[in-house]
Amino acid sequence: MTDQAEQASTSQSATPEIPGKPTSASRTTLSHIMTHSDTNLLGTVHGGVIMKLVDDAAGAVAGRHSGGPAVTASMDEMAFLEPVRVGDLVHVKAQVNWTGRSSMEVGVRVLAERWNESTPATQVGSAYLVFAAVDADGRPRTVPPVLPETGKDKRRYQEAQIRRTHRLARRRAIMELRERRVAEGYED
């Protein structure tokens, strides 16, 4: 086969590459004032309320980046750094850190400030979520690669690759343990 024929054959069998999107193309901020209906028994904002805002903002970013529906596949980590109180204006900032074939890691920072004061917002939480882009039938669909723009974006991309490696290794280790237990006659 000639080089040209081989190249033509290879290009016909490969899926067309989707152009990448810069990190800034889907970055977003969701802001919400916390009210009494958001509180827990201790009088601070319930962690689940913050987690919903995090998932909402991350879902919007994943949908924007992928150009369609995306579903939450996992939440790697949700860190609550400071309590959030009634009257706080909460800002949830999200961006795509990394992309795979159909998955995206979205990094989220949660900031809070008093609604009636001009003091700077304080970081009160952070999270990493993985989203899968899906088609109308719920099957995975290909996403554009993310193109980190700044030094921070590049660092976040590299850190996301490390988290992905750890997620896959953890999943593999758990599956191997379960298989061993079944082979040894244990029922889970």
Salt bridges, closest charged atoms under 4 A:
ASP56 OD2 - LYS52 NZ 2.99
ASP76 OD2 - ARG167 NH1 2.49
ASP88 OD1 - ARG114 NH1 2.66
GLU105 OE1 - ARG163 NH2 2.79
GLU105 OE2 - ARG167 NH1 3.83
GLU113 OE2 - HIS91 NE2 2.48
ASP135 OD2 - ARG139 NE 3.59
ASP137 OD2 - ARG139 NH2 3.16
ASP153 OD1 - ARG27 NH2 3.28
ASP153 OD1 - ARG156 NH1 3.80
GLU159 OE1 - ARG155 NH1 3.10
ASP188 OD1 - ARG181 NE 3.21
